[in-house]
């Protein structure tokens, strides 16, 4: 009988050139660059997602992290936004809001956020 697993965290990892991203212990890399292709130089930035998953505890009293139940990508205002609108975006409804790294903002011309909701 297979053990059920749930995603408990998602992170964004950066690398440069042909260097692989440093994946934290316990995380699994999604080996797809979320940035558009660069010129192929040694200084091209790259960004990847990695996730941590854990077995579902059979004991209801076990101390396991809450599973991620929803993931949203929010495309924000441009980096040249007016000072009045430059406050950080926060997703409502129980989501944790994580700004993606500056290399993502530079590539797409806007701040982008990864929003996670846990059970």
GUZA-258525 format. One record per atom (N, C-alpha, C, O): residue number from 1; atom name; x, y, z. Coordinates in Angstrom, 2 decimals. Layout:
residues N
+------+------+---------+---------+---------+
: resi : name :       u :       v :       w :
+------+------+---------+---------+---------+
:  NUM :   CA :       X :       Y :       Z :
...
+------+------+---------+---------+---------+
This chain:
residues 119
+------+------+---------+---------+---------+
: resi : name :       u :       v :       w :
+------+------+---------+---------+---------+
:    1 :    N :    0.85 :   -1.18 :    0.00 :
:    1 :   CA :    0.00 :    0.00 :    0.00 :
:    1 :    C :    0.90 :    1.24 :    0.00 :
:    1 :    O :    1.77 :    1.36 :    0.86 :
:    2 :    N :    0.69 :    2.13 :   -0.93 :
:    2 :   CA :    1.51 :    3.33 :   -1.06 :
:    2 :    C :    1.14 :    4.34 :    0.02 :
:    2 :    O :   -0.01 :    4.44 :    0.43 :
:    3 :    N :    2.15 :    5.08 :    0.48 :
:    3 :   CA :    1.94 :    6.13 :    1.48 :
:    3 :    C :    1.57 :    7.41 :    0.76 :
:    3 :    O :    2.22 :    7.78 :   -0.22 :
:    4 :    N :    0.54 :    8.09 :    1.22 :
:    4 :   CA :    0.13 :    9.36 :    0.61 :
:    4 :    C :    1.07 :   10.47 :    1.06 :
:    4 :    O :    1.50 :   10.51 :    2.22 :
:    5 :    N :    1.39 :   11.36 :    0.14 :
:    5 :   CA :    2.24 :   12.51 :    0.42 :
:    5 :    C :    1.48 :   13.79 :    0.11 :
:    5 :    O :    0.60 :   13.81 :   -0.75 :
:    6 :    N :    1.84 :   14.85 :    0.82 :
:    6 :   CA :    1.28 :   16.17 :    0.55 :
:    6 :    C :    2.43 :   17.16 :    0.41 :
:    6 :    O :    3.48 :   16.98 :    1.02 :
:    7 :    N :    2.21 :   18.21 :   -0.40 :
:    7 :   CA :    3.19 :   19.29 :   -0.53 :
:    7 :    C :    3.06 :   20.17 :    0.70 :
:    7 :    O :    1.96 :   20.59 :    1.06 :
:    8 :    N :    4.19 :   20.44 :    1.36 :
:    8 :   CA :    4.16 :   21.26 :    2.57 :
:    8 :    C :    4.86 :   22.60 :    2.41 :
:    8 :    O :    4.74 :   23.47 :    3.28 :
:    9 :    N :    5.61 :   22.79 :    1.32 :
:    9 :   CA :    6.27 :   24.08 :    1.09 :
:    9 :    C :    6.71 :   24.18 :   -0.36 :
:    9 :    O :    6.97 :   23.17 :   -1.01 :
:   10 :    N :    6.79 :   25.41 :   -0.86 :
:   10 :   CA :    7.30 :   25.69 :   -2.20 :
:   10 :    C :    8.25 :   26.87 :   -2.08 :
:   10 :    O :    7.93 :   27.86 :   -1.42 :
:   11 :    N :    9.41 :   26.79 :   -2.71 :
:   11 :   CA :   10.38 :   27.88 :   -2.69 :
:   11 :    C :   10.84 :   28.16 :   -4.12 :
:   11 :    O :   10.69 :   27.32 :   -5.01 :
:   12 :    N :   11.40 :   29.35 :   -4.32 :
:   12 :   CA :   11.97 :   29.73 :   -5.61 :
:   12 :    C :   13.49 :   29.77 :   -5.44 :
:   12 :    O :   14.00 :   30.38 :   -4.51 :
:   13 :    N :   14.20 :   29.11 :   -6.35 :
:   13 :   CA :   15.65 :   29.04 :   -6.29 :
:   13 :    C :   16.24 :   29.75 :   -7.49 :
:   13 :    O :   15.70 :   29.68 :   -8.59 :
:   14 :    N :   17.34 :   30.43 :   -7.28 :
:   14 :   CA :   18.02 :   31.15 :   -8.36 :
:   14 :    C :   19.36 :   30.49 :   -8.66 :
:   14 :    O :   19.97 :   29.86 :   -7.80 :
:   15 :    N :   19.81 :   30.64 :   -9.90 :
:   15 :   CA :   21.15 :   30.24 :  -10.29 :
:   15 :    C :   21.60 :   31.16 :  -11.42 :
:   15 :    O :   20.81 :   31.92 :  -11.97 :
:   16 :    N :   22.88 :   31.07 :  -11.75 :
:   16 :   CA :   23.45 :   31.91 :  -12.81 :
:   16 :    C :   24.21 :   31.03 :  -13.78 :
:   16 :    O :   24.91 :   30.09 :  -13.38 :
:   17 :    N :   24.07 :   31.34 :  -15.08 :
:   17 :   CA :   24.79 :   30.59 :  -16.11 :
:   17 :    C :   24.41 :   29.13 :  -16.10 :
:   17 :    O :   23.24 :   28.78 :  -16.02 :
:   18 :    N :   25.43 :   28.26 :  -16.17 :
:   18 :   CA :   25.15 :   26.82 :  -16.20 :
:   18 :    C :   25.23 :   26.19 :  -14.81 :
:   18 :    O :   25.21 :   24.97 :  -14.68 :
:   19 :    N :   25.31 :   27.02 :  -13.77 :
:   19 :   CA :   25.33 :   26.50 :  -12.40 :
:   19 :    C :   23.95 :   26.01 :  -12.01 :
:   19 :    O :   22.96 :   26.71 :  -12.22 :
:   20 :    N :   23.86 :   24.82 :  -11.43 :
:   20 :   CA :   22.55 :   24.34 :  -10.98 :
:   20 :    C :   22.13 :   25.08 :   -9.72 :
:   20 :    O :   22.98 :   25.54 :   -8.96 :
:   21 :    N :   20.84 :   25.21 :   -9.47 :
:   21 :   CA :   20.40 :   25.86 :   -8.23 :
:   21 :    C :   20.73 :   24.97 :   -7.03 :
:   21 :    O :   20.79 :   23.75 :   -7.15 :
:   22 :    N :   20.93 :   25.60 :   -5.89 :
:   22 :   CA :   21.20 :   24.85 :   -4.65 :
:   22 :    C :   19.85 :   24.48 :   -4.02 :
:   22 :    O :   19.14 :   25.34 :   -3.50 :
:   23 :    N :   19.52 :   23.23 :   -4.08 :
:   23 :   CA :   18.23 :   22.74 :   -3.59 :
:   23 :    C :   18.36 :   22.43 :   -2.10 :
:   23 :    O :   19.21 :   21.63 :   -1.70 :
:   24 :    N :   17.52 :   23.07 :   -1.26 :
:   24 :   CA :   17.59 :   22.78 :    0.18 :
:   24 :    C :   17.29 :   21.32 :    0.47 :
:   24 :    O :   16.54 :   20.67 :   -0.26 :
:   25 :    N :   17.87 :   20.82 :    1.53 :
:   25 :   CA :   17.64 :   19.44 :    1.92 :
:   25 :    C :   16.16 :   19.21 :    2.17 :
:   25 :    O :   15.49 :   20.02 :    2.82 :
:   26 :    N :   15.65 :   18.12 :    1.64 :
:   26 :   CA :   14.24 :   17.77 :    1.81 :
:   26 :    C :   13.33 :   18.33 :    0.74 :
:   26 :    O :   12.12 :   18.08 :    0.76 :
:   27 :    N :   13.89 :   19.09 :   -0.21 :
:   27 :   CA :   13.10 :   19.68 :   -1.29 :
:   27 :    C :   13.40 :   18.95 :   -2.59 :
:   27 :    O :   14.47 :   18.37 :   -2.76 :
:   28 :    N :   12.45 :   18.99 :   -3.51 :
:   28 :   CA :   12.60 :   18.38 :   -4.82 :
:   28 :    C :   12.51 :   19.48 :   -5.88 :
:   28 :    O :   11.56 :   20.27 :   -5.89 :
:   29 :    N :   13.49 :   19.52 :   -6.77 :
:   29 :   CA :   13.56 :   20.55 :   -7.80 :
:   29 :    C :   12.59 :   20.25 :   -8.94 :
:   29 :    O :   12.51 :   19.11 :   -9.41 :
:   30 :    N :   11.87 :   21.28 :   -9.40 :
:   30 :   CA :   11.11 :   21.20 :  -10.64 :
:   30 :    C :   12.07 :   21.77 :  -11.68 :
:   30 :    O :   12.26 :   22.99 :  -11.75 :
:   31 :    N :   12.67 :   20.91 :  -12.48 :
:   31 :   CA :   13.78 :   21.31 :  -13.34 :
:   31 :    C :   13.30 :   22.01 :  -14.63 :
:   31 :    O :   13.61 :   21.58 :  -15.74 :
:   32 :    N :   12.53 :   23.09 :  -14.44 :
:   32 :   CA :   12.05 :   23.92 :  -15.55 :
:   32 :    C :   12.31 :   25.36 :  -15.17 :
:   32 :    O :   11.79 :   25.84 :  -14.16 :
:   33 :    N :   13.11 :   26.05 :  -15.96 :
:   33 :   CA :   13.43 :   27.45 :  -15.70 :
:   33 :    C :   12.17 :   28.29 :  -15.92 :
:   33 :    O :   11.55 :   28.22 :  -16.98 :
:   34 :    N :   11.79 :   29.10 :  -14.92 :
:   34 :   CA :   10.59 :   29.93 :  -15.06 :
:   34 :    C :   10.89 :   31.26 :  -15.73 :
:   34 :    O :    9.99 :   32.07 :  -15.94 :
:   35 :    N :   12.17 :   31.50 :  -16.07 :
:   35 :   CA :   12.54 :   32.72 :  -16.79 :
:   35 :    C :   12.60 :   32.42 :  -18.29 :
:   35 :    O :   12.85 :   31.29 :  -18.70 :
:   36 :    N :   12.36 :   33.44 :  -19.12 :
:   36 :   CA :   12.50 :   33.23 :  -20.56 :
:   36 :    C :   13.97 :   32.98 :  -20.90 :
:   36 :    O :   14.86 :   33.39 :  -20.15 :
:   37 :    N :   14.24 :   32.30 :  -22.02 :
:   37 :   CA :   15.64 :   32.03 :  -22.39 :
:   37 :    C :   16.43 :   33.32 :  -22.55 :
:   37 :    O :   15.93 :   34.31 :  -23.10 :
:   38 :    N :   17.66 :   33.30 :  -22.07 :
:   38 :   CA :   18.54 :   34.46 :  -22.21 :
:   38 :    C :   19.41 :   34.31 :  -23.44 :
:   38 :    O :   19.11 :   33.53 :  -24.35 :
:   39 :    N :   20.48 :   35.06 :  -23.45 :
:   39 :   CA :   21.40 :   35.06 :  -24.59 :
:   39 :    C :   22.36 :   33.88 :  -24.55 :
:   39 :    O :   23.14 :   33.68 :  -25.48 :
:   40 :    N :   22.31 :   33.10 :  -23.47 :
:   40 :   CA :   23.20 :   31.95 :  -23.36 :
:   40 :    C :   24.54 :   32.30 :  -22.76 :
:   40 :    O :   25.49 :   31.52 :  -22.87 :
:   41 :    N :   24.64 :   33.46 :  -22.12 :
:   41 :   CA :   25.92 :   33.85 :  -21.52 :
:   41 :    C :   26.09 :   33.22 :  -20.14 :
:   41 :    O :   25.15 :   32.68 :  -19.56 :
:   42 :    N :   27.31 :   33.31 :  -19.63 :
:   42 :   CA :   27.62 :   32.75 :  -18.31 :
:   42 :    C :   26.95 :   33.52 :  -17.18 :
:   42 :    O :   26.96 :   33.07 :  -16.04 :
:   43 :    N :   26.37 :   34.69 :  -17.48 :
:   43 :   CA :   25.76 :   35.50 :  -16.43 :
:   43 :    C :   24.23 :   35.51 :  -16.52 :
:   43 :    O :   23.58 :   36.25 :  -15.78 :
:   44 :    N :   23.66 :   34.70 :  -17.41 :
:   44 :   CA :   22.20 :   34.64 :  -17.51 :
:   44 :    C :   21.61 :   34.10 :  -16.20 :
:   44 :    O :   22.05 :   33.07 :  -15.69 :
:   45 :    N :   20.60 :   34.81 :  -15.67 :
:   45 :   CA :   19.95 :   34.29 :  -14.45 :
:   45 :    C :   18.95 :   33.19 :  -14.80 :
:   45 :    O :   18.45 :   33.11 :  -15.92 :
:   46 :    N :   18.68 :   32.36 :  -13.81 :
:   46 :   CA :   17.69 :   31.30 :  -13.94 :
:   46 :    C :   16.91 :   31.23 :  -12.63 :
:   46 :    O :   17.45 :   31.56 :  -11.57 :
:   47 :    N :   15.67 :   30.81 :  -12.69 :
:   47 :   CA :   14.83 :   30.66 :  -11.49 :
:   47 :    C :   14.03 :   29.37 :  -11.63 :
:   47 :    O :   13.50 :   29.06 :  -12.69 :
:   48 :    N :   13.95 :   28.64 :  -10.54 :
:   48 :   CA :   13.28 :   27.34 :  -10.52 :
:   48 :    C :   12.41 :   27.24 :   -9.28 :
:   48 :    O :   12.67 :   27.91 :   -8.28 :
:   49 :    N :   11.39 :   26.41 :   -9.35 :
:   49 :   CA :   10.60 :   26.09 :   -8.17 :
:   49 :    C :   11.11 :   24.78 :   -7.59 :
:   49 :    O :   11.57 :   23.89 :   -8.31 :
:   50 :    N :   11.01 :   24.68 :   -6.28 :
:   50 :   CA :   11.29 :   23.41 :   -5.60 :
:   50 :    C :   10.21 :   23.24 :   -4.54 :
:   50 :    O :    9.71 :   24.22 :   -3.99 :
:   51 :    N :    9.87 :   22.01 :   -4.26 :
:   51 :   CA :    8.83 :   21.77 :   -3.27 :
:   51 :    C :    9.27 :   20.71 :   -2.27 :
:   51 :    O :   10.10 :   19.85 :   -2.57 :
:   52 :    N :    8.68 :   20.80 :   -1.10 :
:   52 :   CA :    8.91 :   19.79 :   -0.07 :
:   52 :    C :    7.61 :   19.02 :    0.10 :
:   52 :    O :    6.54 :   19.63 :    0.18 :
:   53 :    N :    7.69 :   17.73 :    0.15 :
:   53 :   CA :    6.49 :   16.93 :    0.42 :
:   53 :    C :    6.79 :   15.97 :    1.55 :
:   53 :    O :    7.93 :   15.56 :    1.76 :
:   54 :    N :    5.75 :   15.64 :    2.27 :
:   54 :   CA :    5.89 :   14.75 :    3.41 :
:   54 :    C :    4.75 :   13.75 :    3.42 :
:   54 :    O :    3.66 :   14.00 :    2.90 :
:   55 :    N :    5.03 :   12.63 :    4.02 :
:   55 :   CA :    4.00 :   11.59 :    4.14 :
:   55 :    C :    2.90 :   12.08 :    5.06 :
:   55 :    O :    3.15 :   12.76 :    6.06 :
:   56 :    N :    1.69 :   11.73 :    4.73 :
:   56 :   CA :    0.54 :   12.07 :    5.57 :
:   56 :    C :    0.64 :   11.23 :    6.84 :
:   56 :    O :    0.80 :   10.01 :    6.78 :
:   57 :    N :    0.56 :   11.90 :    7.98 :
:   57 :   CA :    0.66 :   11.19 :    9.26 :
:   57 :    C :   -0.60 :   10.38 :    9.51 :
:   57 :    O :   -1.72 :   10.87 :    9.34 :
:   58 :    N :   -0.42 :    9.14 :    9.91 :
:   58 :   CA :   -1.57 :    8.29 :   10.24 :
:   58 :    C :   -2.07 :    8.61 :   11.63 :
:   58 :    O :   -3.23 :    8.36 :   11.96 :
:   59 :    N :   -1.18 :    9.18 :   12.46 :
:   59 :   CA :   -1.53 :    9.56 :   13.82 :
:   59 :    C :   -2.02 :   11.01 :   13.81 :
:   59 :    O :   -1.26 :   11.90 :   13.44 :
:   60 :    N :   -3.25 :   11.26 :   14.19 :
:   60 :   CA :   -3.83 :   12.61 :   14.17 :
:   60 :    C :   -3.08 :   13.55 :   15.10 :
:   60 :    O :   -3.17 :   14.77 :   14.92 :
:   61 :    N :   -2.34 :   13.03 :   16.08 :
:   61 :   CA :   -1.61 :   13.88 :   17.02 :
:   61 :    C :   -0.19 :   14.16 :   16.56 :
:   61 :    O :    0.54 :   14.89 :   17.24 :
:   62 :    N :    0.22 :   13.61 :   15.42 :
:   62 :   CA :    1.59 :   13.81 :   14.93 :
:   62 :    C :    1.79 :   15.26 :   14.54 :
:   62 :    O :    0.88 :   15.94 :   14.06 :
:   63 :    N :    3.02 :   15.73 :   14.77 :
:   63 :   CA :    3.36 :   17.13 :   14.47 :
:   63 :    C :    3.90 :   17.22 :   13.04 :
:   63 :    O :    5.11 :   17.14 :   12.83 :
:   64 :    N :    3.01 :   17.38 :   12.07 :
:   64 :   CA :    3.42 :   17.51 :   10.67 :
:   64 :    C :    2.99 :   18.88 :   10.16 :
:   64 :    O :    1.95 :   19.40 :   10.57 :
:   65 :    N :    3.79 :   19.47 :    9.27 :
:   65 :   CA :    3.42 :   20.78 :    8.72 :
:   65 :    C :    2.09 :   20.71 :    7.97 :
:   65 :    O :    1.74 :   19.68 :    7.40 :
:   66 :    N :    1.37 :   21.82 :    7.98 :
:   66 :   CA :    0.10 :   21.90 :    7.25 :
:   66 :    C :    0.38 :   21.81 :    5.75 :
:   66 :    O :    1.30 :   22.46 :    5.26 :
:   67 :    N :   -0.40 :   21.02 :    5.03 :
:   67 :   CA :   -0.18 :   20.90 :    3.58 :
:   67 :    C :   -0.61 :   22.17 :    2.83 :
:   67 :    O :   -1.51 :   22.89 :    3.25 :
:   68 :    N :    0.08 :   22.40 :    1.71 :
:   68 :   CA :   -0.30 :   23.49 :    0.81 :
:   68 :    C :   -1.53 :   23.00 :    0.04 :
:   68 :    O :   -1.50 :   21.93 :   -0.57 :
:   69 :    N :   -2.60 :   23.79 :    0.07 :
:   69 :   CA :   -3.84 :   23.38 :   -0.60 :
:   69 :    C :   -4.16 :   24.25 :   -1.81 :
:   69 :    O :   -5.04 :   23.91 :   -2.60 :
:   70 :    N :   -3.45 :   25.38 :   -1.96 :
:   70 :   CA :   -3.71 :   26.26 :   -3.10 :
:   70 :    C :   -2.45 :   27.06 :   -3.39 :
:   70 :    O :   -1.77 :   27.51 :   -2.47 :
:   71 :    N :   -2.14 :   27.23 :   -4.66 :
:   71 :   CA :   -1.00 :   28.04 :   -5.09 :
:   71 :    C :   -1.49 :   28.99 :   -6.16 :
:   71 :    O :   -2.13 :   28.58 :   -7.12 :
:   72 :    N :   -1.20 :   30.27 :   -5.98 :
:   72 :   CA :   -1.58 :   31.29 :   -6.97 :
:   72 :    C :   -0.33 :   32.06 :   -7.38 :
:   72 :    O :    0.56 :   32.31 :   -6.57 :
:   73 :    N :   -0.27 :   32.44 :   -8.64 :
:   73 :   CA :    0.77 :   33.33 :   -9.13 :
:   73 :    C :    0.08 :   34.65 :   -9.44 :
:   73 :    O :   -0.89 :   34.69 :  -10.20 :
:   74 :    N :    0.57 :   35.73 :   -8.83 :
:   74 :   CA :   -0.04 :   37.04 :   -9.00 :
:   74 :    C :    0.96 :   37.95 :   -9.71 :
:   74 :    O :    2.10 :   38.11 :   -9.26 :
:   75 :    N :    0.52 :   38.53 :  -10.80 :
:   75 :   CA :    1.33 :   39.42 :  -11.62 :
:   75 :    C :    1.05 :   40.83 :  -11.13 :
:   75 :    O :   -0.05 :   41.34 :  -11.29 :
:   76 :    N :    2.06 :   41.47 :  -10.52 :
:   76 :   CA :    1.86 :   42.77 :   -9.87 :
:   76 :    C :    2.15 :   43.94 :  -10.77 :
:   76 :    O :    2.29 :   43.81 :  -11.98 :
:   77 :    N :    2.24 :   45.10 :  -10.14 :
:   77 :   CA :    2.53 :   46.35 :  -10.85 :
:   77 :    C :    3.97 :   46.39 :  -11.31 :
:   77 :    O :    4.81 :   45.63 :  -10.83 :
:   78 :    N :    4.24 :   47.27 :  -12.25 :
:   78 :   CA :    5.60 :   47.38 :  -12.78 :
:   78 :    C :    6.54 :   47.90 :  -11.72 :
:   78 :    O :    6.12 :   48.56 :  -10.76 :
:   79 :    N :    7.82 :   47.61 :  -11.88 :
:   79 :   CA :    8.81 :   48.04 :  -10.92 :
:   79 :    C :    8.93 :   49.56 :  -10.90 :
:   79 :    O :    9.49 :   50.12 :   -9.96 :
:   80 :    N :    8.43 :   50.22 :  -11.91 :
:   80 :   CA :    8.47 :   51.68 :  -11.96 :
:   80 :    C :    7.18 :   52.30 :  -11.45 :
:   80 :    O :    6.86 :   53.44 :  -11.80 :
:   81 :    N :    6.43 :   51.57 :  -10.62 :
:   81 :   CA :    5.15 :   52.05 :  -10.10 :
:   81 :    C :    5.35 :   53.31 :   -9.27 :
:   81 :    O :    6.43 :   53.55 :   -8.73 :
:   82 :    N :    4.30 :   54.09 :   -9.18 :
:   82 :   CA :    4.38 :   55.33 :   -8.41 :
:   82 :    C :    4.59 :   55.01 :   -6.93 :
:   82 :    O :    4.17 :   53.95 :   -6.47 :
:   83 :    N :    5.24 :   55.91 :   -6.17 :
:   83 :   CA :    5.51 :   55.66 :   -4.76 :
:   83 :    C :    4.25 :   55.35 :   -3.96 :
:   83 :    O :    4.31 :   54.59 :   -3.00 :
:   84 :    N :    3.12 :   55.93 :   -4.32 :
:   84 :   CA :    1.88 :   55.70 :   -3.58 :
:   84 :    C :    1.43 :   54.24 :   -3.69 :
:   84 :    O :    0.76 :   53.73 :   -2.79 :
:   85 :    N :    1.79 :   53.57 :   -4.79 :
:   85 :   CA :    1.36 :   52.19 :   -4.97 :
:   85 :    C :    2.50 :   51.19 :   -4.78 :
:   85 :    O :    2.38 :   50.03 :   -5.17 :
:   86 :    N :    3.61 :   51.64 :   -4.18 :
:   86 :   CA :    4.78 :   50.77 :   -4.07 :
:   86 :    C :    4.77 :   49.89 :   -2.81 :
:   86 :    O :    5.75 :   49.19 :   -2.55 :
:   87 :    N :    3.69 :   49.93 :   -2.03 :
:   87 :   CA :    3.65 :   49.06 :   -0.85 :
:   87 :    C :    3.55 :   47.61 :   -1.32 :
:   87 :    O :    2.95 :   47.34 :   -2.36 :
:   88 :    N :    4.15 :   46.69 :   -0.57 :
:   88 :   CA :    4.14 :   45.29 :   -1.00 :
:   88 :    C :    2.72 :   44.73 :   -1.09 :
:   88 :    O :    1.85 :   45.06 :   -0.29 :
:   89 :    N :    2.52 :   43.88 :   -2.08 :
:   89 :   CA :    1.23 :   43.22 :   -2.26 :
:   89 :    C :    1.09 :   42.13 :   -1.21 :
:   89 :    O :    2.05 :   41.42 :   -0.90 :
:   90 :    N :   -0.09 :   41.98 :   -0.66 :
:   90 :   CA :   -0.40 :   40.88 :    0.26 :
:   90 :    C :   -1.71 :   40.25 :   -0.18 :
:   90 :    O :   -2.75 :   40.92 :   -0.21 :
:   91 :    N :   -1.67 :   38.98 :   -0.53 :
:   91 :   CA :   -2.88 :   38.25 :   -0.91 :
:   91 :    C :   -3.71 :   38.01 :    0.35 :
:   91 :    O :   -3.17 :   37.58 :    1.37 :
:   92 :    N :   -4.98 :   38.27 :    0.28 :
:   92 :   CA :   -5.89 :   38.04 :    1.41 :
:   92 :    C :   -6.38 :   36.60 :    1.41 :
:   92 :    O :   -5.97 :   35.80 :    0.56 :
:   93 :    N :   -7.25 :   36.26 :    2.34 :
:   93 :   CA :   -7.89 :   34.95 :    2.35 :
:   93 :    C :   -7.02 :   33.83 :    2.91 :
:   93 :    O :   -7.23 :   32.66 :    2.59 :
:   94 :    N :   -6.05 :   34.19 :    3.76 :
:   94 :   CA :   -5.23 :   33.15 :    4.39 :
:   94 :    C :   -4.03 :   32.70 :    3.58 :
:   94 :    O :   -3.42 :   31.68 :    3.90 :
:   95 :    N :   -3.67 :   33.44 :    2.53 :
:   95 :   CA :   -2.51 :   33.09 :    1.71 :
:   95 :    C :   -1.23 :   33.71 :    2.28 :
:   95 :    O :   -1.26 :   34.82 :    2.82 :
:   96 :    N :   -0.13 :   33.01 :    2.15 :
:   96 :   CA :    1.19 :   33.54 :    2.43 :
:   96 :    C :    1.70 :   34.10 :    1.11 :
:   96 :    O :    1.69 :   33.38 :    0.10 :
:   97 :    N :    2.15 :   35.35 :    1.08 :
:   97 :   CA :    2.57 :   36.00 :   -0.15 :
:   97 :    C :    4.09 :   36.09 :   -0.20 :
:   97 :    O :    4.72 :   36.65 :    0.70 :
:   98 :    N :    4.67 :   35.53 :   -1.24 :
:   98 :   CA :    6.13 :   35.52 :   -1.41 :
:   98 :    C :    6.49 :   36.23 :   -2.71 :
:   98 :    O :    6.13 :   35.76 :   -3.79 :
:   99 :    N :    7.20 :   37.37 :   -2.64 :
:   99 :   CA :    7.65 :   38.00 :   -3.89 :
:   99 :    C :    8.70 :   37.12 :   -4.56 :
:   99 :    O :    9.59 :   36.60 :   -3.90 :
:  100 :    N :    8.59 :   36.96 :   -5.87 :
:  100 :   CA :    9.61 :   36.21 :   -6.60 :
:  100 :    C :   10.87 :   37.07 :   -6.69 :
:  100 :    O :   10.78 :   38.29 :   -6.56 :
:  101 :    N :   12.03 :   36.46 :   -6.91 :
:  101 :   CA :   13.30 :   37.20 :   -6.89 :
:  101 :    C :   13.37 :   38.32 :   -7.94 :
:  101 :    O :   12.62 :   38.31 :   -8.91 :
:  102 :    N :   14.27 :   39.27 :   -7.71 :
:  102 :   CA :   14.42 :   40.39 :   -8.66 :
:  102 :    C :   14.69 :   39.95 :  -10.10 :
:  102 :    O :   14.27 :   40.65 :  -11.02 :
:  103 :    N :   15.36 :   38.82 :  -10.32 :
:  103 :   CA :   15.62 :   38.39 :  -11.70 :
:  103 :    C :   14.31 :   38.09 :  -12.43 :
:  103 :    O :   14.23 :   38.27 :  -13.65 :
:  104 :    N :   13.28 :   37.65 :  -11.71 :
:  104 :   CA :   11.97 :   37.39 :  -12.32 :
:  104 :    C :   11.30 :   38.72 :  -12.67 :
:  104 :    O :   10.75 :   38.87 :  -13.76 :
:  105 :    N :   11.36 :   39.67 :  -11.75 :
:  105 :   CA :   10.80 :   41.00 :  -12.01 :
:  105 :    C :   11.47 :   41.65 :  -13.22 :
:  105 :    O :   10.80 :   42.24 :  -14.06 :
:  106 :    N :   12.80 :   41.54 :  -13.30 :
:  106 :   CA :   13.52 :   42.14 :  -14.42 :
:  106 :    C :   13.16 :   41.46 :  -15.74 :
:  106 :    O :   13.04 :   42.13 :  -16.76 :
:  107 :    N :   12.99 :   40.16 :  -15.72 :
:  107 :   CA :   12.68 :   39.42 :  -16.95 :
:  107 :    C :   11.30 :   39.75 :  -17.49 :
:  107 :    O :   11.10 :   39.81 :  -18.70 :
:  108 :    N :   10.34 :   39.95 :  -16.59 :
:  108 :   CA :    8.95 :   40.15 :  -17.01 :
:  108 :    C :    8.47 :   41.59 :  -16.87 :
:  108 :    O :    7.36 :   41.91 :  -17.29 :
:  109 :    N :    9.30 :   42.47 :  -16.29 :
:  109 :   CA :    8.95 :   43.88 :  -16.19 :
:  109 :    C :    7.92 :   44.20 :  -15.13 :
:  109 :    O :    7.40 :   45.32 :  -15.10 :
:  110 :    N :    7.61 :   43.26 :  -14.28 :
:  110 :   CA :    6.65 :   43.45 :  -13.20 :
:  110 :    C :    7.02 :   42.56 :  -12.02 :
:  110 :    O :    7.67 :   41.52 :  -12.19 :
:  111 :    N :    6.60 :   42.99 :  -10.84 :
:  111 :   CA :    6.79 :   42.12 :   -9.68 :
:  111 :    C :    5.78 :   40.98 :   -9.78 :
:  111 :    O :    4.62 :   41.19 :  -10.13 :
:  112 :    N :    6.23 :   39.80 :   -9.48 :
:  112 :   CA :    5.37 :   38.61 :   -9.51 :
:  112 :    C :    5.46 :   37.95 :   -8.15 :
:  112 :    O :    6.53 :   37.87 :   -7.54 :
:  113 :    N :    4.32 :   37.48 :   -7.67 :
:  113 :   CA :    4.24 :   36.89 :   -6.35 :
:  113 :    C :    3.75 :   35.45 :   -6.44 :
:  113 :    O :    2.92 :   35.12 :   -7.28 :
:  114 :    N :    4.29 :   34.62 :   -5.57 :
:  114 :   CA :    3.80 :   33.26 :   -5.40 :
:  114 :    C :    3.03 :   33.26 :   -4.08 :
:  114 :    O :    3.58 :   33.61 :   -3.04 :
:  115 :    N :    1.77 :   32.87 :   -4.12 :
:  115 :   CA :    0.92 :   32.90 :   -2.94 :
:  115 :    C :    0.52 :   31.46 :   -2.58 :
:  115 :    O :   -0.01 :   30.72 :   -3.41 :
:  116 :    N :    0.78 :   31.10 :   -1.34 :
:  116 :   CA :    0.51 :   29.73 :   -0.87 :
:  116 :    C :   -0.54 :   29.76 :    0.21 :
:  116 :    O :   -0.51 :   30.61 :    1.10 :
:  117 :    N :   -1.48 :   28.84 :    0.14 :
:  117 :   CA :   -2.49 :   28.69 :    1.19 :
:  117 :    C :   -2.33 :   27.31 :    1.78 :
:  117 :    O :   -2.29 :   26.30 :    1.06 :
:  118 :    N :   -2.25 :   27.27 :    3.09 :
:  118 :   CA :   -2.11 :   26.00 :    3.78 :
:  118 :    C :   -3.42 :   25.61 :    4.45 :
:  118 :    O :   -4.24 :   26.47 :    4.77 :
:  119 :    N :   -3.59 :   24.32 :    4.65 :
:  119 :   CA :   -4.81 :   23.80 :    5.28 :
:  119 :    C :   -4.96 :   24.33 :    6.69 :
:  119 :    O :   -5.93 :   24.00 :    7.37 :
+------+------+---------+---------+---------+
